Amino acid sequence: RAGDVRLAHLLVPMGSLVAICAVNALAVHRALADGSYVSAGVHPSLELRHHLFALMAVVAALAWRRTGWFLFDRLLGPFQVLAPISYVVYICHYYFVVEASFLAFLDNWAVELAGYLALMLAFAYLVEIKLYPLLQKRLLALAMAPAVPAVAAPATKP
């Protein structure tokens, strides 16, 4: 069928991902050999983790496709609600949830986490749904406004 993506179509990109993973793995190995701090969330392990995930995601998608996307809508459909704010969530989650400590006074990690998530989602909603469209409308209006011709200074008599 037209538009079908098969493993054969992805050999070059997947081969490139494998090569990148190999280079990343060498960097992790070198860091370990040097006695450097190595953790999944920091360089060079972070890059290896991301590239391995990309490789696994492609393989999983190809396998899932062979099943006719079994349960796709049921598993991922509920996340459609977050789609309009997903970019801001991606950008701000680290600061609003991972590194946040301003609700530590609550002294309950579950309530604290719920508060961080609620604030992050509210912020993402305000930026993506309320602020961005308004800003976009105003900037487009400015960009599309006709240029004001320069007015020549009146001639003076000598």
FENWO-V27108 format. One record per backbone hydrogen bond with DSSP energy under -0.5 kcal/mol. CO is the residue of the C=O (numbers start at 1). NH is the residue of the N-H. E is the energy in kcal/mol with one decimal. If there is no record, write none. Layout:
BEGIN
co=[CO,CO]
nh=[NH,NH]
e=[E,E]
END
This chain:
BEGIN
co=[1,4,6,6,7,8,10,11,12,13,14,15,16,17,18,19,20,21,22,23,24,25,26,27,28,29,30,31,32,39,42,42,44,45,46,47,48,49,50,51,52,53,54,55,56,57,58,59,60,61,62,63,64,64,64,65,69,71,72,72,73,76,77,78,79,79,80,80,82,82,83,85,86,87,88,89,92,93,93,94,101,103,104,108,109,110,111,112,113,114,115,116,117,118,119,120,121,122,123,124,125,125,126,126,127,130,131,132,133,134,135,136,137,138,139,140,141,147,150]
nh=[4,6,9,10,10,11,14,15,16,17,18,19,20,21,22,23,24,25,26,27,28,29,30,31,32,33,34,36,35,42,45,46,48,49,50,51,52,53,54,55,56,57,58,59,60,61,62,63,64,65,66,67,67,69,70,68,72,75,76,77,77,79,80,81,82,83,83,84,85,86,86,89,90,91,92,93,96,97,98,99,104,106,107,112,113,114,115,116,117,118,119,120,121,122,123,124,125,126,127,128,129,130,130,131,132,134,135,136,137,138,139,140,141,142,143,144,145,149,152]
e=[-1.6,-0.6,-1.0,-0.9,-1.0,-0.8,-2.9,-2.4,-2.2,-2.1,-2.4,-2.3,-2.6,-2.6,-2.2,-2.2,-2.7,-2.8,-2.1,-2.0,-2.3,-2.7,-2.6,-2.3,-2.5,-2.6,-2.3,-2.5,-1.0,-1.6,-0.8,-2.1,-1.5,-2.9,-2.3,-2.6,-2.7,-2.2,-2.2,-2.2,-2.7,-2.9,-1.9,-2.0,-2.9,-2.5,-2.3,-2.3,-3.0,-2.4,-1.4,-0.7,-0.9,-2.0,-0.5,-1.9,-2.4,-2.5,-2.9,-0.5,-1.8,-1.2,-2.2,-1.0,-1.1,-0.7,-0.7,-0.5,-1.3,-0.8,-1.0,-2.2,-2.6,-2.4,-2.8,-1.9,-2.6,-2.3,-1.6,-3.2,-1.8,-2.1,-1.7,-2.9,-2.7,-2.3,-2.4,-2.5,-2.8,-2.5,-2.6,-2.5,-2.7,-2.4,-2.7,-2.7,-2.4,-2.6,-2.6,-2.9,-2.4,-1.1,-0.7,-3.4,-3.2,-1.1,-2.9,-3.2,-2.4,-2.2,-2.8,-2.6,-2.0,-2.2,-2.5,-2.2,-0.9,-0.6,-0.5]
END
